[in-house]
């Protein structure tokens, strides 16, 4: 029986487990010298169904996985391992109750970050969702609405974001390390008082939660060996070393998730190089505090 964990209980990302299951099924088939078309014919499935399973497209049907394993004559111990993995890949998370009403992008993040050991993020456009106040988030929704129809429910989006924050920013949650481009602190697109309050909360989060760290990439940073990334991206690792590390890259219409080692390694290297150009944690806090105070003075008409 596939169940949803109780509120506040972390679980391993079903999305990540689907990626792992897909790779395992493809590897087992290829080890037996069988083409996907041949496997499909033997079990009277469509070629597309095999392709979807081997490319992690959608939640797997455990019965389909068992049929494939039996057809490939997988030994008992490996059979049990793959079936257990299939059950994990088919599990529903709390985010599935919302569907795309919480936003398709946020739904992906909620899934992938579930059960993560570490999250490393670079953002050059906005304060990330995991650290946003409700007011800041609502202001961004207004900007989005001005561009056209929303593909999500603002109230459900806010409710789901609060749930994500409660799980990930819990003291028992993952280590969360953010590199924030200083341009986010200077190019303001929301009301000044909302941005000021957002930065004050960000400072509180960092100073009160040891597993959360924010470092600022200054606009005048000397960045030898690395170009400023065009898009925000997030890197994930998981407690089980068999679960592949992942990177999610922000794109205009939807976010792109990668588990291929070359894609992940490229972004890990990029993050490491960016880390050499950022302010120290202490100086980053000073930068955030100065920006928050500057905006607070502007919001109250005190100059600055």
QUIMO-V946638 format. One record per backbone hydrogen bond with DSSP energy under -0.5 kcal/mol. NH is the residue of the N-H (numbers start at 1). CO is the residue of the C=O. If there is no record, write none. Layout:
nh->{NH/NH}
co->{CO/CO}
This chain:
nh->{3/9/10/13/17/18/19/20/21/22/23/24/25/26/27/28/29/30/31/32/32/33/34/39/40/41/42/43/44/45/50/51/52/53/54/55/56/57/58/62/64/65/66/67/68/69/70/71/72/73/74/79/80/81/82/83/84/85/86/87/88/89/90/91/91/96/97/98/99/101/102/103/107/108/109/110/111/112/113/114/114/116/117/118/119/120/121/122/123/131/132/137/138/139/140/141/142/143/144/145/146/147/147/148/148/153/154/157/158/159/160/161/162/163/164/165/166/167/168/169/170/173/175/176/177/177/178/179/180/180/181/181/182/184/185/186/186/187/188/194/195/196/197/198/199/200/201/202/203/204/205/206/207/208/209/210/212/213/213/215/217/218/221/223/224/226/233/234/235/236/237/239/241/243/244/246/247/248/249/250/256/257/258/263/264/265/266/267/268/269/270/271/272/273/274/275/276/276/277/278/279/284/285/286/287/288/289/290/291/292/293/294/295/296/297/298/299/300/301/302/303}
co->{1/6/8/114/13/14/15/16/17/18/19/20/21/22/23/24/25/26/27/28/29/30/29/35/36/37/38/39/41/40/46/47/48/49/50/51/53/52/56/60/61/61/62/63/64/65/66/67/68/70/69/75/76/77/78/79/80/81/82/83/84/85/86/87/88/93/94/95/95/98/99/100/103/104/105/106/107/108/109/110/111/113/237/237/175/235/177/233/179/128/129/133/134/135/136/137/138/139/140/141/142/143/144/144/145/101/152/153/154/155/156/157/158/159/160/161/162/163/164/165/167/170/117/211/119/175/213/121/178/215/123/179/217/181/182/182/183/183/186/191/191/192/193/194/195/196/197/198/199/200/201/202/203/204/205/208/209/176/211/178/180/216/218/221/222/223/122/248/120/246/118/115/239/240/242/236/258/234/256/232/249/255/247/260/260/261/262/263/264/265/266/267/268/269/270/271/272/273/274/274/216/280/281/282/283/284/285/286/287/288/289/290/291/292/293/294/295/296/298/297/297}
